[in-house]
Amino acid sequence: MSVVKLSLVAAAALSSLVVASAAGAAAPDWSKIEGKDITLFYPAQMSWEAVLTQGDHSGASKFREGKDCRACHENEERASGGVLVAEPDLEPEPIKGKSGFLDMNVKFAHDAERVYVHVAFKPGKQPDAAMDKIFETKVAMMIDDGKIAEATRAGCWATCHDNMTRMRSGGEKEVTKYLARSRVTMTRQGGDAVKPAAEIEKMRASGEYMEYWQARLRPGQAVDVADGTVLEKRAEHTGPIVEAEATQADDTWAVTFSRKLTGAGDFTKDFVPGKTYTIGFSVHAGHTAHRFHYVSLEKTLVLDAGKADFVVKQP
């Protein structure tokens, strides 16, 4: 699978199909903005608890000593995904013919009012897992503004636990992503008992949650947008705060998210210049659901000026 690169010609070709979730936001001219290529990989059943357990993760001691995930695993995503997608001890429910990785090109921009995120990826020939009967493909982004230390070090792994649906100690019961701080106790199998509602709401009010955006895609149809937070569970906002549009051509999906920089709504992260954010991306492809997706290592973002993987500027 080749890395997706959106040149002027490729970007123009993607105009064959455009479907938008909402009107109003005028996206930048992406052909004039440089992007970065990242690789997402298949994580199998590697949970937050597994990351911390030496018997399940050879780098657990290094992680506990302070090394972040990407310090050891960046540039190894293809190899890691190739192992995780097929190793019986790590993936007890293999999807025959599933690739272990997926390449994505990412671009950011902002104007005086909004932030824009443009991702382009080619799912390739995906076996039909028949888990999500409606949406063939889903792409998402998670955001933290420094309030979740474990997310700073491990990105979306901070929200992935052993007792979630279809994980090692989970089952068919619906248990969504959550943060360990929302549980009374945590074991190698995750945490079941949620802290009292008053404690959860105090955390939420202080910004101790991760924000997520998701675009659910069907060829030739309008984008279905979901956004919300992850704290004691994954919870969608009442009405979408994020806008999205998508194009598909030559097997390549290009999706643009946009949202107000600040004051977007209750329980959203304000984007302000100079502050460092941790972000992560995921893609479900081939009608998959739950943990059967591709994920990125933790990446960093800053507006206007600073040191990060993505320095977001006005076009």
Buried (B, 14 or more C-beta within 10 A) or exposed (E): BEEBEBEEEBBEBBEEBEBBBBEEBEBBEBEEBEBEEBBBBBBBBBBBBBBBEEEBBEBBEBBEEEEBBBEBBBEBBBEBBBBBBBEEEBBEEEBEEBBBBBBBBBBBBBBEEBBBBBBBBBBBEBBEBEBBEEBBBBBBBBBBBEBBEBBBBBBBBBBBBBBBBBBBBBEEEEBBBBBBBBBEEBEBBBBEEBBEEEBBEEBBEEBBBBBBBBBBBBEEEBBBBBBBBBBBBBBBBEEBBBBBBBBBBEEBBBBBBBBBBEEBBEBBBEBEEEBBBBBBBBBBBBBBBBBBBBBBBBBBBBBEEBEBBBBBEEE
